[in-house]
Amino acid sequence: MNDVMKDLDWSNLSFGYMPTDYNVRCCYRNGKWGEIEVCSDEYIKLHMAATCLHYGQEAFEGLKAYRCPDGKVRVFRVEENAARLQSTCRGILMPEVPIDLFVEMVKKVVRLNQEYIPTYESGATLYVRPLLLGTGAQVGVHPAKEYMFLIFVTPVGPYFKGGFSANPYVIIRDYDRSAPLGTGKYKVGGNYAASLLPGKMAKSRHFSDVIYLDPSTHTKIEEVGSANFFGITADNEFVTPLSPSILPSITKYSLLYLAEHRLGLKPVEGDVPIDSLDRFVEAGACGTAAVISPIGGIQHGDDFHVFYSETEVGPVTRKLYDELTGIQFGDIEAPEG
């Protein structure tokens, strides 16, 4: 890729939408995927009875492209995002996007917008947003016969305004992110719509986000509003919740691997009872957008439980962050896969 870049303040980018030059699209009609189309229009023309508008046939992914110090641009674990989208497609009856088509379109849209890939020094990235929509018209509750798969990109800074520092979170028991046997394990918009109101309530109380409990018993930590939860114990365990209603986070599974193979921690996926927070000396939220956001403390009723520090990042969390971002930016050799 060439070195020509847009004249932007790369070090002060927000995590928000900035227009870029091109997006790529591919339509599914008559039982098959068509040709990849390059488009400069930011808008989509949709039938008013499209299933994505009425019955939630909509799925998306999120991944990033990194400008590395050797001059190359790398996309992190793109095949894993493609496979997760296929899982979502099976769950809400949409045609699976072939992995090779997904990867080809990601590479194409990144190349087309290479002038928007932030500098290595800025620590910012090019966010890649694949989106799959049911575009066929239906009035009854049925899957569509036509679909559009599109990918756009936008340069982004850190997801959380606090950056890489510890932030407070709150448990709001009156809201669940997803149903016990619902669509929580799929990356669909409805899951995020359910988090908007409690997320707003948390921010109005000066918390970074909401910690959601399991919807069946409300006794176990399940997920953070926009990311996965992890805790680190005094006896060197890296613990993350395991539940059929949790989105399988690519970042989380990358951290589980690095915790074991690079830091020597014991990876554990299992229940995280809310009454056992004392076992954790550090905690955090992790995901593609956030990477890692250290959790300083959790407000639970009248109790505010502090982990390593209300404001400072714990040493193990920092090592994990440095290891993962080092791999993503090409500073550290990546493991196979």
Long-range contacts (C-beta under 8 A, 24 or more apart in sequence): 1-72, 1-73, 1-111, 1-114, 1-117, 2-114, 3-71, 4-114, 4-115, 5-115, 5-116, 5-117, 5-119, 6-115, 6-116, 8-116, 8-118, 8-155, 10-118, 10-119, 10-121, 10-122, 10-124, 10-155, 11-121, 11-122, 11-123, 11-124, 11-157, 12-157, 13-118, 13-122, 13-124, 13-155, 13-156, 13-157, 14-156, 14-157, 15-127, 15-156, 15-157, 15-158, 15-159, 15-160, 15-289, 16-154, 16-156, 17-154, 18-116, 18-154, 18-155, 18-156, 19-154, 20-113, 20-116, 20-152, 20-153, 20-154, 20-155, 21-112, 21-113, 21-115, 21-116, 22-109, 22-112, 22-113, 23-109, 23-150, 23-151, 23-152, 23-153, 24-105, 24-108, 24-109, 24-112, 24-150, 24-151, 25-148, 25-149, 25-150, 25-151, 26-101, 26-105, 26-148, 26-149, 26-150, 27-135, 27-146, 27-147, 27-148, 27-149, 28-95, 28-146, 28-147, 28-148, 28-149, 29-145, 29-146, 33-95, 33-97, 33-98, 33-101, 33-149, 36-101, 36-104, 36-105, 36-108, 38-108, 38-112, 39-150, 42-152, 44-133, 44-148, 44-150, 46-133, 46-135, 47-135, 47-136, 47-137, 48-137, 49-137, 49-138, 49-139, 50-133, 50-134, 50-135, 50-136, 50-137, 50-144, 51-134, 51-135, 51-136, 51-137, 51-138, 51-142, 51-143, 51-144, 52-133, 52-134, 52-135, 52-144, 54-138, 55-134, 55-138, 55-141, 56-92, 56-188, 56-189, 56-190, 57-92, 57-93, 57-94, 57-133, 57-134, 57-143, 57-144, 57-147, 58-131, 58-132, 58-133, 58-134, 58-188, 58-189, 59-85, 59-88, 59-89, 59-92, 59-94, 59-131, 59-132, 59-186, 59-187, 59-188, 59-189, 60-129, 60-130, 60-131, 60-132, 60-187, 60-188, 60-189, 61-85, 61-128, 61-129, 61-130, 61-187, 62-127, 62-128, 62-129, 62-187, 62-288, 62-289, 63-106, 63-127, 63-128, 63-130, 63-250, 63-288, 64-125, 64-126, 64-127, 64-128, 64-156, 64-288, 64-328, 65-110, 65-117, 65-125, 65-126, 65-128, 65-153, 66-120, 66-125, 66-126, 66-328, 66-329, 66-330, 67-117, 67-118, 67-119, 67-120, 67-126, 68-120, 68-329, 68-330, 68-331, 69-120, 69-329, 69-330, 69-331, 70-330, 72-330, 73-110, 73-114, 73-117, 74-328, 74-329, 74-330, 75-106, 75-107, 75-110, 75-128, 76-328, 77-250, 77-254, 77-337, 78-102, 78-103, 78-106, 79-103, 80-250, 81-130, 81-250, 84-187, 84-248, 84-250, 85-130, 85-132, 85-187, 87-185, 87-186, 87-248, 88-186, 88-187, 88-188, 89-132, 91-183, 91-185, 91-186, 92-143, 92-183, 92-186, 92-188, 93-143, 94-132, 94-134, 94-143, 94-144, 94-147, 95-147, 97-130, 97-132, 97-149, 101-149, 102-130, 105-130, 105-149, 105-151, 106-130, 106-151, 109-151, 109-152, 109-153, 110-153, 113-153, 116-153, 116-154, 116-155, 117-155, 118-155, 120-329, 122-157, 123-157, 123-158, 124-155, 124-156, 124-157, 125-155, 125-156, 126-153, 126-154, 126-155, 126-156, 127-153, 127-154, 127-155, 127-156, 127-289, 128-153, 129-153, 129-154, 156-289, 159-226, 159-287, 159-289, 159-290, 159-291, 159-293, 160-208, 160-290, 160-293, 162-208, 162-293, 164-292, 164-293, 164-294, 164-313, 164-321, 165-294, 165-311, 165-312, 165-313, 166-294, 166-295, 166-296, 166-297, 166-307, 166-308, 166-309, 166-310, 166-311, 166-312, 166-313, 166-314, 167-207, 167-208, 167-293, 167-294, 167-295, 167-296, 168-206, 168-207, 168-208, 168-295, 168-296, 168-297, 168-298, 168-299, 168-304, 168-310, 169-202, 169-207, 169-208, 169-209, 169-210, 169-211, 169-224, 169-285, 169-295, 169-297, 169-298, 169-299, 170-202, 170-205, 170-207, 170-210, 170-211, 170-298, 170-299, 170-300, 171-210, 171-211, 171-212, 171-213, 171-274, 171-298, 171-299, 171-300, 171-301, 172-198, 172-201, 172-202, 172-210, 173-213, 173-218, 174-198, 175-210, 175-212, 176-212, 176-213, 176-215, 177-212, 177-215, 177-222, 177-223, 177-225, 177-245, 178-215, 178-245, 179-215, 179-245, 180-214, 180-215, 180-216, 180-244, 180-245, 181-244, 181-245, 182-245, 184-223, 184-243, 184-244, 184-245, 184-246, 184-247, 185-244, 185-245, 185-246, 185-247, 185-248, 186-247, 187-247, 191-247, 192-226, 195-225, 195-226, 198-225, 199-225, 199-226, 207-299, 208-293, 209-285, 211-298, 213-274, 214-241, 214-243, 214-245, 215-245, 219-273, 219-274, 219-275, 220-271, 220-272, 220-273, 220-274, 221-272, 221-273, 221-274, 222-246, 223-247, 224-285, 226-285, 226-287, 226-289, 226-290, 227-251, 227-285, 227-286, 227-287, 227-289, 227-290, 227-293, 228-252, 228-285, 228-286, 228-287, 229-272, 229-283, 229-284, 229-285, 229-295, 230-255, 230-283, 230-284, 230-285, 230-286, 231-272, 231-277, 231-279, 231-280, 231-282, 231-283, 231-284, 231-307, 232-265, 232-280, 232-281, 232-282, 232-283, 232-314, 232-316, 232-317, 233-279, 233-280, 233-281, 234-279, 234-281, 236-264, 236-265, 236-266, 237-265, 237-266, 237-267, 237-268, 238-263, 238-265, 238-266, 238-267, 238-268, 239-268, 239-269, 239-270, 239-272, 239-280, 240-268, 240-269, 240-272, 241-269, 241-270, 241-271, 241-272, 242-269, 242-270, 242-271, 249-286, 249-287, 249-288, 250-288, 251-286, 251-287, 251-288, 251-290, 251-291, 251-292, 251-324, 252-286, 252-287, 254-324, 255-286, 255-292, 255-320, 255-324, 257-335, 258-320, 258-323, 258-324, 258-327, 258-335, 259-320, 261-335, 262-323, 263-316, 263-319, 263-320, 263-323, 265-316, 274-300, 277-305, 277-307, 278-305, 280-307, 281-307, 281-308, 281-314, 282-307, 282-308, 282-314, 282-315, 282-316, 282-317, 283-307, 284-317, 291-321, 291-324, 291-325, 292-317, 292-320, 292-321, 292-324
